Amino acid sequence: MDETVDRAAVRTVAVTGYGTAEAAPDLLTLSIGVECRRNTAGDAYAAAGAASAAVTGALRARGVQSQDIRTSGLNVRADVVWQEGRGQQVTGYIASSTLSVRLRDLAAGSAVIAAAVEAGGNDVRLDGVQLGFADTAAILALARENAWADARTAAAQLAGLADAELGEVISVRQQPVPSAPVPVGGMQRAFAADSVAVEAGNLSVSTSITVEWELRSPTR
């Protein structure tokens, strides 16, 4: 018996639903830059290493785990200026690196940031602070439910306009809407003497779902 469905004979309706869910963030990600200028490359490199060690030491003293601290972008370059009649001249060397730090205790975020900047002194800058989620599974599931409800509501309306009812679901496709971590404003540079409060608030996660339903003749 041939059970192949003639898709051309089946009426369908496809709708894209959008859903958003909010929750309090539980992760604060810091980008801490270390930059040291010295007369020799070796001195610059050593100074950058010492500043990085001081910052990481302060972070660990505040309870930040080693797996939440990552060093990247290690670089040593000559500081060059142009002088008339002499061309490019090396005036010193600059060593730099970036620390990416994840803070899981948002309530202590302000104190941890202040301690890290104080430990590094003038060789350290705070390049950015972002709020996010350690695990988005739960909030994304809620956003997905809202997207499904949105799609079904719209599909039911369209089915009614076509003098039909929704039947079986034929296909489902999810298209996550990127939800980047939210930068915390006013913290491009921070100093230990001026502790900056970190207000978490709520963050939203969005997604969209395209669902195709079979259209059936209404039951009378």
ABEGO torsion letter per residue (X at the ends): XBABBBAAABBBBBBBBBBBBBBBBABBBBBBBBBBBBABAAAAAAAAAAAAAAAAAAAAAAGBBAAABBBBGBBBBBBBBBBBGAEBBBAEBBBBBBBBBBBABAAAAAAAAAAAAAAAEAABBBAEBBBBBABAAAAAAAAAAAAAAAAAAAAAAAAAAAGBBBBBBABBBBBBBBBBBBBBBGAABBBAABBBBBBAEBBBBBBBBBBBBBBBBBBX
